[in-house]
Amino acid sequence: MATRIEFSKHGGPEVLNASKFTPNAPAENEVQVENKAIGINYIDTYIRSGLYPPPSIAKAVFGTEAAGHKSAR
């Protein structure tokens, strides 16, 4: 199991929710990274508040800046 911070509506920090999920196994030519730290920056707060649209690849999930290690191939 892993944990991610997500939101389903725009607003302040109160809309953030920590949820458990099971990551998918990596596909061919992909790796899985176990994040040890993520960065939340000002753009993330703009997305959460509704000022900017979320990027389609990471819709409504934070943590696009991360540090970790490869955990699966």
N, C-alpha and C positions, 0 to 999 in steps of 0.2 A: 504494500500500500504506500501511497505517496500523498502529500498534502499540497493543495494549491489555494491561492487567494483569488477569489472571483467575485463578480457582482452581476446582478441581473437587471438593475435599474441605475440611473444616474443619481448622484447625490454626494454627500460628504462621506467621511470615514465609516459612518454607521451602515452604509450599504455593502461594505466588504464582508465576505464570508469565507472562512477556512473550510474546505471540503476535502474529504478523503476520496481517492480514486485509484484505480489500477491502471498503470500505464500500458499502452499497447506494446507488443514486442516490435523491435525495429524490423523494417522491411529490408529487402536486398539493397545493399549500398547505403544503409543508414546505421547510425550508432545511437545508443541510449546514453544520456548523460545524467548522472545523479548530482543534482545541484546541492551545493553546500552553502551557498550564499546567493542572494539575488539583490539587485538594486532597484529601488523605486525612485524615479526622478520626477521632475516637474511635468513632463509630458504625460506620465501615468496619472497624475492628479487631474490634468486637463481632460484626459479620456474618461476618468471616473466621474468627473463633474458634468460631462456632456459637451464641453467646449470643442473637443476634437473627436472624430469618429475613431473607433478602435481599428487597428490593422486587421485585415481579414484573416491572416494566419494565426493570430493570437487573440481572437475576439473575446473580450471581456475577461481575460486572464492576465494577471501581472507576472513579471519576472522574465522579460525578454533580455535583460542584462543579467548574466549569471556566471558563476564560477563553480566548477565541480570537476568530476572525473568520469571517464567512460566506464559504464557499468555493464553494458551488453553490446553485442555486435549483431 
